[in-house]
Amino acid sequence: MIKVRVPELLKQHGLSAADLMRKANLAYGTALKLSKGRGKGMSFEVLNSLCELFDVEAGEILEYIPSKDK
């Protein structure tokens, strides 16, 4: 499973979904989903915008959590 760590990053930076939309130039629906840690995927363009906004590497935005079914 891939965990989206955007909610934690927003909290650390004191930002809201609306701030994310404006500062990362994202559609509001995308910003809202990411702010709640939801979504089925994202483009490299969105990932790049998030890295620039939070000044982090991609691995700090997305986290791999091994499946317990193995």
C-alpha positions as CSV (number, residue, x, y, z in Angstrom):
1,M,0.0,0.0,0.0
2,I,1.2,3.5,-0.7
3,K,0.3,6.1,1.9
4,V,0.0,9.7,0.9
5,R,1.6,11.9,3.6
6,V,0.2,15.2,2.4
7,P,-2.1,15.6,5.5
8,E,0.9,15.4,7.8
9,L,2.9,17.9,5.7
10,L,0.0,20.3,5.5
11,K,-0.3,20.2,9.3
12,Q,3.5,20.7,9.8
13,H,3.3,23.8,7.5
14,G,0.0,25.2,8.8
15,L,-1.7,24.9,5.4
16,S,-5.2,24.0,4.3
17,A,-6.6,22.3,1.2
18,A,-7.3,25.7,-0.2
19,D,-3.7,26.8,0.4
20,L,-2.5,23.6,-1.3
21,M,-4.7,24.4,-4.3
22,R,-3.3,27.9,-4.6
23,K,0.3,27.3,-3.8
24,A,0.8,24.1,-5.7
25,N,-1.5,25.2,-8.5
26,L,-3.8,22.1,-8.2
27,A,-7.5,21.7,-8.9
28,Y,-9.5,22.0,-5.8
29,G,-10.8,18.4,-6.0
30,T,-7.2,17.1,-6.2
31,A,-6.1,19.3,-3.4
32,L,-9.0,18.2,-1.2
33,K,-8.3,14.5,-1.9
34,L,-4.6,14.8,-1.2
35,S,-5.3,16.8,2.0
36,K,-7.3,13.9,3.3
37,G,-4.7,11.3,2.2
38,R,-7.0,9.9,-0.5
39,G,-6.5,9.3,-4.1
40,K,-5.7,6.5,-6.5
41,G,-2.6,8.0,-7.9
42,M,-1.0,11.3,-9.0
43,S,0.9,12.5,-11.9
44,F,4.6,13.4,-11.8
45,E,3.6,17.0,-12.3
46,V,1.5,17.0,-9.1
47,L,4.2,15.1,-7.3
48,N,6.8,17.7,-8.4
49,S,4.5,20.6,-7.3
50,L,4.2,19.0,-3.9
51,C,8.0,18.5,-3.6
52,E,8.6,22.1,-4.5
53,L,5.9,23.4,-2.1
54,F,7.0,21.4,0.9
55,D,10.7,21.4,0.0
56,V,10.9,17.6,0.4
57,E,11.9,14.6,-1.7
58,A,9.2,12.4,-3.2
59,G,9.8,9.7,-0.6
60,E,8.6,12.2,2.1
61,I,5.3,12.6,0.3
62,L,4.6,8.9,-0.6
63,E,5.3,6.1,1.9
64,Y,5.3,2.4,1.0
65,I,3.7,0.2,3.6
66,P,4.1,-3.6,3.0
67,S,0.9,-5.6,2.8
68,K,0.2,-7.9,5.7
69,D,-1.2,-10.5,3.4
70,K,2.2,-11.8,2.3
